[in-house]
Amino acid sequence: MPPAATSAQRVAKRRAALRAQGLRPVQIWVPDTRAPGFAEECARQAAIVDAANRADGDLMRFMDAAAADLDNHLEALEAGHGE
């Protein structure tokens, strides 16, 4: 009986299979949600965005119009009248 593959060998085999499918690995760094102060920083940034949104009525009207346009487009697609 052949020796069991190590975890490194299994990982290498899996990565080779994924590459053969035309995929490639990428590394993405994201904020550590467990870090001290993370929630407070999120709240601080959200407050800034909220204040900016409230101060810009044109932005809210634009977003409402865009949402309505998307809604109309999706309804047309569902009715079979899509582009």
C-alpha positions in Angstrom: 0.0 0.0 0.0 1.5 3.4 -1.0 2.1 5.9 1.8 -0.6 8.5 2.5 -0.1 11.8 0.8 0.9 14.6 3.1 -1.3 17.7 3.3 1.2 19.7 1.3 1.0 17.1 -1.5 -2.8 17.2 -1.4 -2.7 21.0 -1.6 -0.2 20.9 -4.5 -2.4 18.4 -6.4 -5.5 20.5 -5.8 -3.8 23.7 -6.9 -2.4 22.0 -10.0 -5.9 20.8 -10.9 -7.3 24.3 -10.5 -4.5 25.8 -12.6 -5.3 23.2 -15.3 -8.8 24.6 -15.3 -7.4 28.0 -16.2 -7.6 29.4 -12.7 -4.9 31.2 -10.8 -4.4 31.9 -7.1 -4.7 35.4 -5.7 -4.1 36.7 -2.3 -6.5 39.3 -0.9 -5.9 41.2 2.3 -8.9 42.4 4.2 -9.3 44.3 7.5 -9.2 42.1 10.6 -12.8 42.4 12.0 -11.4 41.1 15.4 -8.9 44.0 15.7 -9.5 46.4 18.6 -11.2 49.5 17.3 -12.6 47.9 14.1 -16.3 48.4 15.0 -15.6 52.0 16.1 -13.8 52.8 12.8 -16.7 51.2 10.8 -19.2 53.4 12.8 -17.0 56.5 12.2 -16.8 55.9 8.5 -20.5 55.1 8.2 -21.4 58.3 10.0 -19.2 60.3 7.5 -21.0 58.6 4.5 -24.4 59.2 6.1 -23.7 62.8 6.6 -22.5 63.2 3.0 -25.6 61.5 1.7 -27.9 63.6 3.8 -26.1 66.8 2.6 -26.4 65.8 -1.1 -30.1 65.6 -2.2 -29.1 65.2 -5.8 -27.3 62.0 -5.0 -30.3 60.5 -3.3 -32.5 61.5 -6.3 -30.0 60.0 -8.6 -29.9 56.7 -6.6 -33.7 56.6 -6.5 -33.9 57.1 -10.3 -31.2 54.5 -10.9 -33.0 52.0 -8.7 -36.3 52.7 -10.5 -34.6 52.3 -13.9 -33.1 49.0 -12.8 -36.5 47.9 -11.5 -38.2 48.7 -14.8 -35.4 46.9 -16.8 -35.8 43.8 -14.6 -39.6 43.8 -15.0 -39.2 44.1 -18.8 -36.7 41.2 -18.8 -39.1 39.0 -16.7 -41.9 39.9 -19.1 -39.8 38.8 -22.0 -39.2 42.2 -23.4 -35.5 42.4 -22.6 -32.8 43.7 -24.8 
